[in-house]
Amino acid sequence: MNIIHRYQRREILQYMGIVLVVVVSIYICVDFFEKIDNFMSAGVPLSRVGWFFFYNIPFIVAQILPVCVLLAVLITFGLMTKHNEILALRSAGVSVYALLRPALIIGILTTIFLFFFSEWVAPVATQKANDIWLREVKKKAAVVSREKDIWFKDQQMITYIRYYNHAHKTPYGLTLYYFDDDFRLVRRVDAKRGEFQGDRWLLYNAMEQVRVPDTGEYNVIFHQALFTTPDFQPDDLTTVARTSEEMGFQELLAYVKKVEAEGYDATVYRVDLHGKAAFPFICTILSILGAGIALRGNLKEGMPVSIAYGLAVAFVYWIFYSFCLSLGYGEMLPPVVAAWTANVIFFCFGVILLLNAE
């Protein structure tokens, strides 16, 4: 069996590499033609364009690696079925579980690799790519974002946002500083939260301080609701605020604890936190699922049908996984349930396929 297992491992890893290179190349080409107009309009040097797409590669790899595992397993076992190798091995008394072992080992190792890759490499690269897009293409050089704090600087105004909720597009803990031509503070507005209406922001529970020119003192006025027109929109906040993809598991965990300690709703980030732990396990689950589909003997047509099966399974998983996360974002499911439901269901499905194959 060692010779057979070495053969299976070599074939699976070979097809994983081929699929990974092909998919990453297609993704970058499509992304390049979509964004090249933005780079040309902004006058970004070609070298910086190259670095932008290079920094995007780790994020792409982290997203498509499970699909590569599934397709590699399906192609390997599909070709073995087509050439009657599976039939010969089964006739010699080799069990389905013995044939599954190389795929399962590769799936487990890929799960471990994907977790640490998503923890250490992908967040850093994604943040660098977003910095190039934000500062050099969108020209948002006056924006600073560290952890959850966001700063916007206009000509005579500085806006500070303590926390931004991506799901509801709502900023919390706003402070707006207004300056005169001599850069003296003439007005300050503090608000609990903001809501974008039309082309203005509606600030709730606001405290306004206005400087009196003659005395230099500040009059304090409290508002239940106050309209203001800072030079940013919800899309700008979505672009600037750090996303879960820019943080590793440990960093995101600390971020969630800090946000919740300050009394803000961190449901979205808590769902993403459990998703970071759950998503890498799909590599192992899809390796079992792919082997279960292939070993049932339905892939005699070989590679084309194997790829079609793999794409269909991956598409269904991704839709269902995203749907469960959406339910978690909307607080209809607990975060841990939302993140792990798709994995549990597909794992059970893969086990059922293996039992039927045996």
TATA-V892898 format. One record per helix or strand of 2 or more residues. SS is the DSSP state (h for helix, s for strand). FROM is the first residue (numbers start at 1). TO is the last residue. Records with the same first field share a line. If there is no record, write none. Layout:
SS: FROM-TO, FROM-TO
//
This chain:
h: 2-42, 46-82, 85-91, 96-120, 122-137, 234-240, 244-246, 249-261, 267-279, 282-294, 303-329, 335-357
s: 144-146, 149-153, 157-165, 170-179, 185-197, 200-211, 218-228
//
